[in-house]
Amino acid sequence: MNDSSRNEDVLLTEKVHAFNKFFYVDYKENQRGRFLKITEKDGRFRSTIIIHVEAVDYMGKLLSKICENFSPAERTADRREEFEAQRKEFENRRAAREETNHYDSTADNPVESDKF
C-alpha cells in the first residue's frame, strides 16, 4: 500500500480498541527509512508518536518485559488495593468531619410557642 499524500508505504497496519479509545499501529517506510507510527484516538482528540526503526526493537523488548512482569491480573489486583485504600481514607475523613461537626440537633430547635 502506498500513502501517496506523504509518499509512505504501509508495511503493516493494525487497529486496537480498548478503554473507549482506538489505537492505530502502522509500520511504514518512506524515503528516509522505516518507522513505527502509533496513533491514539478517543473521538475528540488524537495523539501520535513516531518511533524510528532503530528504537522499534528496543521498544518491543521493553513492552514484552512489561507484559511478562506485570500480568493483567496483577495490575487489576494492584488497582483494587489502591482503590480500597482510597475508599478507606475517604471514609475515615468523612467520619472525622462528621464527628467534628456533630451536635445535638434537638438543642438547636426553638421551642414552639402558642404566642404570636
LINGI-V190009 format. One line per field, one symbol per residue. ss: DSSP state (2 for helix, 1 for strand, 0 for the rest). phi: phi as a letter, one per 40 degrees, with the letter a starting at -180 (. if undefined). psi: psi as a letter, one per 30 degrees, with the letter a starting at -180 (. if undefined). Layout:
ss: ???
phi: ???
psi: ???
//
This chain:
ss: 01100001111111111100111111111100111111111000011111112222222222222222200222222222222222222222222222220000222200000000
phi: .bcccbfbcccaaabbbaffbbbbbbbbabcchcabbbbbbbhbbbbbbbbcdccccccccccccccccbcdccccccccccccccccccccccccccccccacccccccccbccb
psi: kkjffghkkjekklkkkkhglkkkjkjlkaffallkkkkkkgeelkkkkkkleffeeeeeeeeeeeeefileeeeeeeeeeeeeeeeeeeeeeeeeeeeegkljffffklkkkfk.
//
